[in-house]
Amino acid sequence: MNLPLSKTRSAAAQTGRPLHRIRWQEQIVAYLFLLPALLAFAVFAWWPILNSVLMSFQQVDLMDASASTWVGLRNFERMFSDPTFVASWRNSFEFAALSVVIGFFVPVIVAVLVNEMRVAKSFFRVVYFLPSVIPPLIGILVWQLIYTPQPGGLLNQLVIGLGGVRHGWLQDAALVKPSILVIMTWGGFGATMLIYLAALQDLPVELYEAAEIDGARPWDRIRYITMPYLRPTMLVLLIVQVLGIVQIFMEPLVLTEGGPGQATMTPVFTLYRKGFLNGDYGLAAAWSVLLMIVLGGLSIVYLRATRAPQN
C-alpha cells in the first residue's frame, strides 16, 4: 500500500533519510557530457568576471600584464570621488522611474486591447511586434532624424503644424530623458506585449463568459478579471525592465554622448568612457564591479519574484 506524499515526507524527516538518494556513479556520464559546456562557460563567463574583479584593485597595463601594479582600493576611491559618479547613478534611476511612467503600461494596454479584439488579432500582433525585429542601431538613427531640430525634423514639423514651437528634443536636459525612453519603448514594447498576450491565453474563457452573462461591460472585465490575472506577470516584467534600463548604453552613446551636460551619463556609458576612451582600465573595472553588485541585487529580487510558491 502506498503512503500519501505528506506522510512519506514526514517519515523521511523523522528518520533523517532523504527521499531521493543521489547515485553519483550513475551521474558520471551526464557530467562528462556537460563538461565541455562547463569549461566554455568558465572560460568565457566566470574568468572575465574574476579578472575584472582583480583589475579593479590594480593599475592595469594591457600591453604588459607584468607592469600592472596593485593599488588596493584606490580605484574605488577614485570612482566614488568622480564628479560623474553621482550624476551617472542619478540619471540611471531617473531613467528607471521614468520608464515605469512612460513605457511600462504601454504593452499592457496594447495586449489587453488586442486580446479584446474579435477579429484581426494576428495582424495586430505582427504590426506591433515589427519594431522589435529592427536592429536597435538602425532604429536609433531613424529616431535621431525624427528628433533633429533642423528644418525637416519630422517631430518638430508636426509640433509646428499643430501651433507649437520647435524644440531641441535631444539638446534640452528636460526633454532628453523622455525622448530616449520613447525610443526604447517603441523598440521593446512589441515583444513584451506578446508575453502578456501569451499569459492571457491561459485565462479561462469561462470567467469572461460568466461576466458577460452577469452584464459586465468590457471595462469591468478588464478591471476585475484581466488586470488581477496579469499582476504576477507585470511584477516580473517590471523588474526585468528596471534591469535593462539600469544598463542603458547605446542610446546615450549614439544620440547624446552623455549630454546635454551630464543629463544622459549612465554607469555603463561612464564605464565605456573610462576604459575604452581614457584607457583607465582599473577604474573601469571598479565601475563594472559596482554595476555587477547592483545588478546582482536586482537579479535576486527577480528570482524571488519568479519563485514558484511552495505548497
ABEGO torsion letter per residue (X at the ends): XBBBAAAAAAAAAAAGBBABBBBAAAAAAAAAAAAAAAAAAAAAAAAAAAAAAAAAABBBBAABAAABBBAEAAAAAAAAABAAAAAAAAAAAAAAAAAAAAAAAAAAAAAAAAAABABGAAAAAAAAAAAAABBAAAAAAAAAAAABABBGBAAAAAAAAAGBBBBBAAABAAAAAAAAAAAAAAAAAAAAAAAAAAAAAABBAAAAAAAAAAGBBAAAAAAAAAAAAAAAAAAAAAAAAAAAAAABAAAAAAAAGGOBEAAABBAAAAAAAAAAAAGBAAAAAAAAAAAAAAAAAAAAAAAAAABBBBX
